[in-house]
């Protein structure tokens, strides 16, 4: 979890996956609900595009084409 984003939730420090990794995980699984999650994250979240591209390239993944 070196790339995890550090947050504080109700006074408790926590680490969460960055959205770029959530997108990559969803792309690797590829179920309809995962593909919907990718679309939702791309529309509603600020994505570090170079980071996402690097993750996808490292793990030989592709985003679904619409």
C-alpha positions in Angstrom: 0.0 0.0 0.0 2.8 2.3 -0.8 0.6 4.2 -3.2 -2.4 4.3 -0.9 -3.9 7.7 -0.3 -3.8 8.8 3.4 -7.0 10.2 4.7 -8.6 10.9 8.1 -12.1 9.6 8.7 -13.9 10.7 11.8 -10.5 11.4 13.4 -9.0 8.1 12.5 -6.1 8.0 10.1 -6.6 5.5 7.2 -5.2 4.5 3.9 -7.4 3.9 0.8 -6.7 2.7 -2.7 -6.2 5.5 -5.2 -8.9 5.5 -7.9 -6.4 4.6 -10.5 -5.8 1.3 -8.8 -9.5 0.7 -8.4 -10.0 1.2 -12.1 -7.1 -1.2 -12.9 -8.6 -3.9 -10.6 -12.0 -3.5 -12.1 -10.5 -3.7 -15.6 -8.7 -6.9 -14.7 -12.0 -8.5 -13.5 -14.2 -7.2 -16.3 -17.7 -8.0 -15.0 -20.5 -5.7 -16.1 -20.6 -4.1 -12.6 -16.9 -3.5 -12.7 -17.1 -1.9 -16.1 -19.9 0.3 -14.8 -17.6 1.2 -11.8 -14.8 2.2 -14.2 -17.2 4.5 -16.1 -18.5 6.0 -12.9 -15.0 6.7 -11.6 -13.8 8.2 -14.8 -16.8 10.6 -14.8 -16.9 11.5 -11.2 -13.3 11.4 -9.9 -10.2 13.3 -10.7 -7.9 10.7 -12.2 -4.1 11.0 -12.6 -4.1 9.9 -16.3 -0.3 9.3 -16.5 -0.5 7.1 -13.4 -3.5 5.2 -14.7 -1.8 4.6 -18.0 1.4 3.4 -16.2 -0.6 0.9 -14.0 -2.5 -0.4 -17.0 0.7 -0.8 -19.0 2.6 -2.6 -16.2 -0.2 -5.1 -15.7 -1.0 -5.4 -19.4 -4.6 -4.2 -18.9 -6.9 -2.2 -21.2 -9.9 -0.1 -20.4 -13.2 -1.2 -22.1 -13.9 0.7 -25.3 -17.2 2.4 -25.7 
